[in-house]
Amino acid sequence: MEENMQNLIETVKNLLLKCEEYDKPIMYENKNKICKFRSGWSKSFSLSWYDTKMGGNDLYCHLDYPGISIRNLHIDEKNPPMGTKFLTKKNFNEELIPAIENWMTDKIAADEYGGMYGEVFNISMTFNLRGENDPPEEPRWYQGHIRIKNEEKFSTMKNTIKSFITSKEYKEVALDSDEYHSCVDIICEIAGSFLDELGIDSIKEFYDNMLENAKKARFDTTISKVIRGMTTYAYNLTKECDNPSEVQMDLICFIGLKAMTYATDKYEYQAGTGILQSASEKGSKLAKDIMKFGSGMIDKKYTYYKDKTLECIANDVAKSVEIKLKEENSGIYDSALKFLTELLKQGFPKEYQIKCNTKIKKFINTDLKKSKTNNFFANAASYPEVYGTLKEYARTAFDPDSWYSDASDEQAVSCGGYAAMALAFADPLKNYDIAIEFLDNSDFEHAITARYFVEDFADVCTGDNKKEIEKYLEEF
């Protein structure tokens, strides 16, 4: 067993060396594309090794490096010299992983700055092996992770980034150039760590300039890298610090709002709201106010409306709209829908939910969650005078990749779907057009609620309309 383990350790080492040898010519050929802030070329090594059903071995391994034209270069071998059937989870974790970690730590320490390996290097090894109580013929997947951080190189990188900030060099650079693009995220993540030393105004100015510079970049991913770096710093701070200072909370809230402002997709927007939520839970009054009243990024004339019979309050951080009704009639629902439509046009997140105090409990006639959002749109569709306003809202809201937040998983409805379905069932003939638009804006692979709708809507349609709807059933 000991000899087998030593052979396996040497085999894994040789595989990484083989990758390194294969990559080095490309590394030196692309030296000018290596970010000057990073200590090395590659950021991770991954190895997958498993016994095949035929009794042989397959393996896959590669070094991963950002910022050059060729990515994820890999080597393949069939039937390598050392099998893994003798391995158990215990000797994988207690012998193989520590041996590779110790060897790689020394190797990275000896590597030149700007050489093969980054200051933080990750190794992932996935093996098909036996647990302690598993029979030999039934191996399972196990994965080991190694994270090596060279403090000396990391310190050098931090000093380079600090100089970049204090010299205000960031004001003049093109972030989509080879020198910067591959490490924009790490620059923005590390920048937050200088908060106490450089002051909050300096860090805010830096982040503002990086975001504005990223908007000018030729790559769409540049601004996403800036947001990822900022939010990673803020997220780690909220998780690692039990009692953040007032200044730290100020920066966390600043980052959360900036992520929401500059977000290129809903996930970056959600990263911003998630940071604010974490800060609120940590006791930040500013974050609590933002969570309660919204970010303030949308003019209040679009987020708040009140007259004698209707009050609407929208919160973009909580992604909710509270609708308070003193009466219920077509005019009031028409006003509420116009408020919602104009709100979405200002960039309010489509994945919101409605909280409405209606006493009329109508729901859309298909298998959906009986939520307050469902209830509001079902009530609105009961007034023929509101059909036009409902259709305008639906067309503004349609997005097959976004879902209302009042339900999850299989009961979630894509944005605009509630209005379209409510209209379709209220009058299948007059509102047939919006039903078709909804289906054409649905992701059939994931839209389970759209399938429920098609099945039930087909039952209330007649003639050619029924035949057309039944064709959608075939697509599901």
N, C-alpha and C positions, 0 to 999 in steps of 0.2 A: 504493500500500500504506500509506504513512504517513497519508494522508488518511482511508483506511478505518479505520485503527487509532484515530485521534483521534475519529472519529465514533462508533466502538464504545465507547470510553472514556466519552465524554459520554453515550451512551445508557444505559450501566450506571449512571452517576452519577444520571441523571434518574429511572431506575427506583427507585433507593433513595430518592430525594427524594420520589417519588410515594407510595411506601409510607409514608414518614415523615409526609407531609401527610395521608394517609388515616387514620393512626393517632393523630395528635396530639389530636384532639377526645376520643377515648376515653381517652387517657392523662390528660388534665386532668380528665375526668369521674371517673376512678378514682384520683386522686392519693392519697387516703387509704388506698388498698390497696397502695401501693408501700412495700416494706420500707425502713425508715429507715437500714438498714445499707448499702444499695446506692446507688451514685452515679447510677443511671439506670434507665430504664424497660425497655429491651430488651437482650437478651444476644447476639443473633446476627441475621444477615441471610443468607438463602440465595437463590440465583438458579440456576434450571435453564433452559437455552436450547438448543434443538436444531432442526435442519432436518428438516422432515417429509418423508415419501415423496412428497407432492404438490408439493414444491418451495417451500412456504411456510415460515414460522417459527412455532414455539410457544414460549412462555416461561411460567415460573412463578416468582414471587418472594414472599417474605414476611419480615417482622420477627417474631421470636419473643420472647415476654415471659412470665414466670411470675407467678402470684399474683393474676390477675384472672379475671373470669367469662368473658371472651371471649379465646380463644387462637388463635394461628396465623392471624391475619387476613391475607388475601392479596389480590392483585390479579392479574387475567389480561388479557392482550392477545393479539390475533391479528395476524400480519403486522406486527411492529414495524418501525421505519424502517431498521434496520441489520441486514443478514444476517451470517452468520458463516462462510460458505464459504471466504473467503480466509484464515481463521485456521489456523495450524499450532500444534502443541504448543509450539514454540520461542517464537513471538511471544505466545502466551497466557501462558507463564511469565515471559518476559523483558520484556514491555511492558505487557500488560493488568494482571496481578496487581500489579506494583510501583506502577503509576499509581494504582490504586484504593486500595492500602494507604497511600500517602503522603497522598492526599486525605482518606481517612477518619481517619487519625491526627490531622491538623490539625482536622478537624471535631469529633472527640470531645474534643480538648483545649479547644476553644472552647465546648463544651456546658456548660450549668449543672449543678451538682451536684444530683442528683435529677431530671435532665432526661431526654433521650431515650435516651441510651446508657450502658451499664454501664461500670464501670472496666476490665473485661476484656470485649472484644467480638470475636466470631468471625464471619468472613465465609466462606461456602462458595459457590463458583461452579462449576457443572457444565455443560460445553459439549460439544456434539457436533462434533468438529473433526478435522483431519487430523494424523497424525504426520508426521515428516519424510519418511518413505519411503512414505506411504500415498497411493494415488490419490485425486483429488478426489471421486470418486463413492463412496468407501468410508470415510466418516468414522467415528471411534470416540469413546467417552465419555472425557473427561478432566476431572479435578476439581482445583481449586486451593483451598487453605485459607490464610486470613489470620487471625492472632491479634494483636490490638492491645491492649496493656496500658498504661493511663495511670497512671504511677507516682504522680503527685500525688494522683489520686482514690483509687488503691489504698491509699495511705498513710492518707488520711482515713478510709477504710472500716476499715482495721486498727485505727486509734486508737479508733474508735467501738466496735468489737468488744472491744478491750482494756478499755475503760471498762465495758462490759457485764459483763465477767468480774470485774474488780477490785471493782466496786461490789456484786457479788453480786445484781444486778438479775434475773439468770436464775432465781433462786429463786421469784420472785413472778409471772412472766409466764405467759400461756397461749400455748403454742407453736402452737396451731391458729388464732390470731387473724390477721387480714390483715397486721398489722404484722410478724409473725415467720414465718409459715408458709412464705412463698415463698423465704426465704433461710436457713432452718434449716441446710441442708447447707453453705452457704458459711461460716456462723458457726462451725460445728464443724470445718470444714477449717482455717480461719485460726487458730482457738484453739490448735492444736498448735504453731504457730510461736512462741508466747510461752513455750515450755517453759523456756528458759534464764532468761528475765526474771522469770517469775512462780513458777517452781518446779514440780516434778512433782506435789506434793500438791494445789496449787491447780488444775492442769489436770485431774487425776483427779477432784477434787470437782466441777468444772464438768461434765465428761462424765457423771458419775454422776447429777447433778441433771437434765441435759438428757434423758437416757434415761428417768428416772422421770417427768419432766414429759410427755414424748412418749407414755408409756403412758396418760396421762389424756386425751390429745387426742381430739377427735371424728373426726379423719381417720386412717385406717389408714396413710396414707403418711407421717405425721409422724415416726414412729419410724424408718422406712426412710430418711428424709432425714438424721436424726441419724447413723445407721449409715454412710450413704454419705459424709457429711462427714468423720467420724472415720477411716474406712478409706482414703479418698482421701489424707488427710494422711499416714497411716502408710505406704501404698503408695508415695507419692512419695518419702518419706524413705528407704525401703529401696532405691529405685532410684537416687536422686540422691546418696546419701552412701555412699562406699566403706567408711568405717570409723565407723559410728555409735558414739556414746559409750554408756557403761553406762546412763546416765539415759535416753537416747533409746531404747535397747533395751528398758528397763523399760516405757516408755510404749507402744512398739510392741506388746509382748506384752500389756499391759493392754488395748489397743484390740482386738487379735485375740480375746482371751477375751470381751470385752464384746460384740463383733459376734456371736460364737457364742451367747452367752447370750440376747441380745435379738432374734436373727434372726427375721424374719417369714416367710422362705422359705429354701429350700436354697441359693440363690445368695448371700444375705447370710451364711449359715453358711460357705459356701465362701470368701467374701471374708476372713472371720476366719481360717480355717485356712491360706489362702494367705499372709496376712501373717506368721503364725507360721513357716511354711515358709521365707519369705524371710529372716526374722530369724535362723532357725537356720543358713541358708546363709551369713549374714554373721558367724557366730561367736558368737551369743548362747547362753550356757550355759542360761539360763532357757528360751529357746525350744526348745533341744535337749531339755531335760528334759520340756517339755510335749509335744513331738513323740514322745518315747520312751514316756512314762508316761500321757499324756492331760492334759486340761485340769483335772481335779479337780472339775469342776462336777457330776458324777454321783457319788453316794456310792460309796465303794470296795466296799461290800458287794454292789453290783450290777455292778461292773466286774471283780471278781476272785473266782474260786472255785477251791478246791482240796480234793480228798480223796485217798484212797489210789490211785485209778485214773484220776482226771481233774483237769486244770488248765485253767481258762479265763481269759484275760487280754484285756480289751477296751480299746481306745484310741480315744476319740472324735475326736481330732485326725487321727490317721493313718487313721481309719475302717476299722479292722481288728479282728478277733477271732482270737486264737491259741488253738487247742484242742489240748491235748496228751493223748493217750490212752495208757495203759499196758496196757489190755485193750480188746477190742471186743465189746460185747454190747448187748442192747436197753436194759438199765438205764443204761449209761453214755451212750448216745445220748439217752435220755429226759432224763437230768440236763442234758446239754449244751443240748438244745433248750429246756428250761425256763429255763435261764440266759439264752439268747438272747431268749426271749419277754419275760421280766421286764426285760431290758436295754432293749429297744425301748420298753417302757412308761415308762421313765424319761427318754425323750427322746434316746436314742442315735441317731445318724444312720442311717437305713435303708439308705443307699447305701454299705454297708460290704462288706468281703470277708473270707472265712474262710481262715485258714492252719491246716491240720490235718495231723498227722503220721501219719495212717492208712496202713496197708500194704495195705489192700483197695482196689483201684482199680476201683470201679464208677462208671458215669456214666449220666445220664439218656438214655433211648433216643430222642433226636431231635437235630437239627443244632445243637448248642450247643458253645461252647468247653469243652474238657476241663480245667476249672480246679479248684482245690482246693475252691472253694465248691460247684461242681457235684458233685464227688466226695463231699463231706460229706453233702449232702442225699440223694444216691442211696444211699449206705450206710445212712443212717437209715431210709429207706423200705423197706429189705429186712427190717425187723423189724415184723410186723403189730402187735405190742404197742405200738408207738410211733405208730401212725396218729393217735390222738387228740391227742397232744402236737404232732405235725407240723401237724395241721389248725389247732390253736390258734395255733401260731406263724405259719402262713400268713395267717390272718385278721388277726392283729396287724400283720403286715408289709405287707399289700396296699396298693399305691400306684401307680396307673398312670403317674404323673408322675415317679417316682423309680426309679433303676436301680442294681443292684449294680455295684460298681466293679471287679470282676474281669475285665470284658470291655468293649469299647467298640464304638460304632457298631452294625452290624447284629447283632452277637453279644450285645449287652447284654440282660439279663433284668430285667424290672420286679420291684420288691421284692415278695417273697412267691411269686414265680413258680417258683423252684427247688423249693420244698417241694411246691407244688401239682402241678407236672409229675411230680416223682418219685413222689408218691402215685398219680397217675392211671395211670402205666405199671405201678406195682407191683401194683395191683389195680383194673382199670378199672371194675368193678361197685361194689365197696365205697367207692371214692373218687371216684365220678363227681360227687358233690355239690361237692367242692372244685375239681374241674376246671372246672365251670360257673362257680363263683364267681370263679375266676382269669380266665376269659374275659370275664366281666361286669365285671371290674376292669382290663381291658386297653384301652389306647389303640390301636384298630385302625389308625389312620393311621400310627403310628410303631412299633408292636410287631411287628417282623419275626419275633422269636423265638416270639411267640405264634402267628403264622401257621404256622411250622414245626411247632409242637406240634399245632395243629389237624389238619394234614395227616396226621401220623403217628398221632395219637390216634384219628382216624376209622378207621384200618386195624385197630385192636384192639378197637373197640366193636362191639356187635351190636344188632339190633332197633331199638326206638324211640330208644335212646341214640345209635346211629350216625346215624339220620336227623336228630336234633337237632344233633349236632356238624357234620354236613354243611351245615346252615343257616348256621353260623358261617363256613364256607368261602366262602359266597356274599358275606358281609359284607366279607371281605378282597378 
